[in-house]
Amino acid sequence: MTKLFVDYLRERGKEQTEYKQVQPFFAVLSVQPPHDPYIAPESFRQRHNAANVKLRPNVPAIPHIEQQARKDLAGYYSMIENWDWNIGQIMMALQESGLAQDTHIMFFSDHGDMHGSHGQFRKTSPWEEAIRVPMVISGEQPFYGRQTGVSDVPFNHVDVAPTTLGLCGISKPDWMQGTDLSSLRLGGSPSELPDSAYLQLVVPTGHGHSIDRAWRGIVTTDGWKYVCLENTPWLMFNLNEDPYEQVNLAYNSLYSRERKRLNDRLRQWVVDTGDEFTLPTI
């Protein structure tokens, strides 16, 4: 797939040379890795040994959990390095085709993987390992000033389309949901900034090591996460002081005011999106 993509970029570069002007293009490459089954090419697998994999602090010290996490992560890291190598081929093709300086590159994923954290595996969980995924907007830095750095603005999947349009100089249609955050890359201030990201598991997958019931949640810009099952709070973490989500505050009366604030904001997300989910009354 990367080879097909590189061939496409070279054709665009050839057209630019022939026409002596920039021919706008928009290209998407969607790949499965890193994803189970965690099998990468041999040259990349040789670089990672399960016995030497360092586990996250929230992986419980239970032998069969640790064993599976180490085995899976060795393959996962191999797949990441393989994909990184392929990204390098794309970047070189952009450079060689003379397209690099005029091209925005968006890199993102649809979900993460628990890999043993909290005793869980795979996706569909609301913990950080499954929901906090890469979101990078990159490319060459010409003198007229694209912005660099890390932003703590929550970026949700519905923001991809309007932000992509913004990078292309196209206004977001009135009917389109989500926030255009392209100005964080292009310079300037967005007209609006989200205060939280909405999290959903609408239909449980039913596969092993997954959450087998629907849930809704939010992550806020001030560092809180709050997740509910139907009619009841479930998880609540202060990510600023507990990034590995080891202290659940959802039932701690000392945080009742914070819990109500988060529940109210989550309820607004449910209303604003036309969702059908019964939150607890707090």
C-alpha positions in Angstrom: 0.0 0.0 0.0 2.9 2.4 0.8 4.4 1.6 -2.7 1.1 2.5 -4.4 0.9 5.7 -2.3 4.5 6.6 -3.2 3.8 6.0 -6.9 0.9 8.4 -6.7 3.0 11.1 -5.1 5.6 10.8 -7.8 2.9 11.2 -10.4 1.8 14.4 -8.7 5.3 15.7 -8.6 5.8 14.9 -12.3 2.6 16.8 -13.1 3.9 19.8 -11.1 7.1 19.8 -13.0 5.4 19.5 -16.4 2.7 22.2 -15.7 5.2 24.5 -13.9 2.6 25.1 -11.2 1.2 23.5 -8.1 -1.5 21.0 -8.9 -3.5 20.6 -5.6 -4.0 17.0 -4.5 -5.5 15.2 -1.5 -4.4 11.6 -0.7 -5.3 9.2 2.1 -3.4 6.0 3.1 -5.3 3.8 5.6 -3.4 0.9 7.0 -4.2 -1.7 9.7 -0.9 -2.0 11.6 -0.3 -1.7 14.5 -3.2 -4.1 15.2 -3.7 -7.6 16.3 -2.5 -10.2 15.3 0.8 -8.6 16.2 3.0 -10.0 13.5 5.5 -7.7 11.7 8.2 -8.6 9.1 11.0 -10.7 10.5 13.6 -7.9 10.2 11.5 -5.8 12.6 10.5 -8.6 14.9 14.1 -9.4 15.6 14.5 -6.0 17.4 12.0 -6.8 20.2 12.1 -9.5 22.7 9.1 -10.1 24.9 11.3 -10.7 28.0 12.8 -7.3 27.7 9.6 -5.3 27.2 8.9 -2.7 29.8 5.3 -2.7 31.0 3.3 0.3 32.1 2.9 0.8 35.8 -0.8 0.0 35.7 -0.3 -3.6 34.4 -1.2 -5.8 37.4 1.6 -8.2 38.5 -0.4 -11.3 37.5 1.7 -13.8 35.6 -0.6 -14.6 32.7 -1.5 -10.9 32.3 2.2 -9.9 32.2 3.1 -12.8 29.9 0.4 -11.9 27.3 1.2 -8.1 27.5 4.9 -8.7 26.9 4.3 -11.0 24.0 1.7 -8.7 22.4 3.8 -5.6 22.9 6.9 -7.1 21.3 4.9 -7.6 18.2 3.1 -4.3 18.5 6.4 -2.3 18.8 7.7 -4.2 15.7 4.7 -3.2 13.7 5.1 0.4 14.8 8.7 0.4 13.6 7.7 -1.2 10.4 5.0 1.5 9.8 7.5 4.2 10.8 9.9 2.9 8.1 7.0 3.1 5.6 6.3 6.7 6.6 9.9 7.5 5.9 9.4 6.2 2.4 6.5 8.6 2.0 8.4 11.5 3.4 11.3 10.8 1.0 8.9 10.6 -1.9 7.5 14.1 -1.0 11.0 15.5 -0.9 12.1 14.0 -4.1 8.9 15.1 -5.9 9.3 18.7 -4.7 6.0 18.5 -2.9 7.1 18.5 0.8 7.0 22.2 1.5 3.5 22.6 0.2 2.0 19.5 1.8 0.3 19.1 5.1 0.6 15.6 6.6 -2.0 14.4 9.1 -1.2 11.3 11.1 -3.8 9.7 13.4 -5.3 6.5 14.6 -8.8 5.4 15.5 -8.1 3.6 18.7 -5.3 2.4 21.0 -4.8 -0.9 22.8 -4.8 -1.8 26.5 -2.0 -4.3 26.4 -2.6 -5.5 29.9 -3.1 -2.1 31.6 -5.8 -2.6 34.3 -5.9 -6.3 33.3 -7.5 -5.4 30.0 -6.6 -6.1 26.4 -7.6 -4.8 22.9 -9.9 -1.8 22.5 -13.4 -0.6 23.5 -12.3 0.5 26.9 -12.4 4.1 28.2 -8.9 4.0 29.8 -6.1 6.2 28.3 -4.3 3.3 26.6 -7.3 2.7 24.4 -8.7 6.2 23.7 -5.7 8.6 23.6 -4.2 8.1 20.2 -1.6 10.0 18.0 -2.8 13.2 16.3 0.0 14.9 14.4 -0.2 17.6 11.7 3.2 18.0 10.2 5.1 18.9 7.0 8.0 21.2 6.0 8.2 24.6 7.7 8.4 27.4 5.1 9.4 30.9 6.2 5.8 32.2 6.1 5.1 30.5 9.4 3.4 27.3 10.2 3.0 26.6 13.9 4.9 23.9 15.8 4.6 22.4 19.2 2.1 20.4 21.3 -1.4 21.6 21.9 -3.5 20.3 24.8 -6.8 21.0 22.9 -8.9 17.8 22.8 -9.2 16.5 19.2 -12.0 14.1 18.5 -12.8 12.1 15.4 -15.5 14.6 14.2 -12.8 17.3 14.2 -10.8 15.5 11.5 -13.0 16.6 8.5 -13.4 20.3 9.4 -9.7 20.6 10.3 -8.7 18.9 7.0 -10.9 21.3 5.1 -9.3 24.2 7.0 -5.8 23.1 6.0 -7.0 23.1 2.4 -8.4 26.6 2.7 -12.0 25.4 2.5 -14.7 26.5 5.0 -16.6 24.0 7.0 -20.1 23.5 5.7 -22.9 24.5 8.2 -24.2 20.9 8.4 -20.8 19.5 9.4 -20.2 18.7 13.1 -16.8 19.1 14.8 -14.4 22.0 15.2 -11.9 23.3 12.6 -8.6 23.4 14.5 -6.5 24.1 11.5 -5.4 27.5 12.8 -3.4 25.7 15.5 -1.2 24.7 12.6 -1.5 27.7 10.3 -1.2 30.3 13.0 -3.9 32.4 14.7 -6.6 31.5 17.1 -9.5 29.2 16.4 -13.0 30.8 16.6 -13.9 28.1 19.1 -12.1 25.6 21.2 -13.7 22.5 22.7 -13.6 22.2 26.5 -13.8 18.4 26.3 -13.9 15.3 24.1 -16.9 13.0 24.1 -16.3 9.3 24.5 -18.7 6.5 23.5 -19.0 2.8 23.3 -22.4 2.6 21.6 -22.5 -1.2 20.8 -20.3 -3.5 22.8 -18.3 -5.9 20.5 -18.7 -8.9 22.7 -15.2 -10.2 22.1 -13.1 -11.3 25.0 -11.2 -8.7 27.1 -13.7 -6.0 26.1 -16.2 -4.0 28.0 -19.5 -5.8 27.5 -21.9 -3.0 28.0 -22.4 0.5 26.6 -20.8 3.5 28.2 -20.3 7.3 27.7 -17.6 9.6 29.0 -15.7 12.8 28.6 -12.1 14.0 29.0 -11.9 17.7 29.9 -9.2 20.3 29.1 -8.6 20.7 32.9 -7.5 17.1 33.2 -10.6 15.1 34.3 -12.1 11.9 32.9 -15.6 10.8 33.8 -17.3 7.7 32.5 -20.8 6.3 33.1 -22.6 3.1 32.5 -26.4 3.5 32.1 -27.9 5.2 35.2 -24.7 5.0 37.2 -21.2 6.6 37.5 -18.4 4.2 36.7 -15.0 5.8 36.5 -13.6 9.2 37.4 -9.9 10.2 37.3 -7.9 13.3 37.9 -5.4 12.7 35.0 -3.2 15.6 36.1 -2.1 13.7 39.3 -3.1 10.2 38.2 -2.1 9.7 34.6 -2.2 5.9 34.9 -5.7 6.0 36.3 -5.1 4.0 39.4 -7.4 5.9 41.8 -11.1 5.8 40.8 -12.9 8.8 42.4 -16.3 8.0 41.0 -17.7 7.0 44.4 -15.6 9.2 46.7 -17.9 11.8 48.4 -15.0 14.2 48.7 -15.3 14.8 45.0 -19.1 14.9 44.8 -19.1 18.5 43.5 -16.7 17.6 40.7 -18.7 14.5 39.9 -21.8 16.6 39.4 -20.0 19.1 37.2 -18.7 16.4 35.0 -22.0 14.6 34.9 -23.7 17.8 33.8 -21.2 18.4 31.0 -21.5 14.8 29.9 -25.3 15.2 29.8 -24.9 18.2 27.6 -22.8 16.2 25.1 -25.6 13.6 25.1 -28.2 16.3 24.3 -26.0 18.1 21.7 -25.3 15.0 19.7 -28.8 13.6 19.8 -27.6 10.6 21.7 -29.8 8.2 23.5 -28.2 7.2 26.7 -29.6 7.4 30.3 -27.1 9.1 32.6 -27.3 9.0 36.4 -29.2 11.8 38.2 -26.6 13.6 40.4 
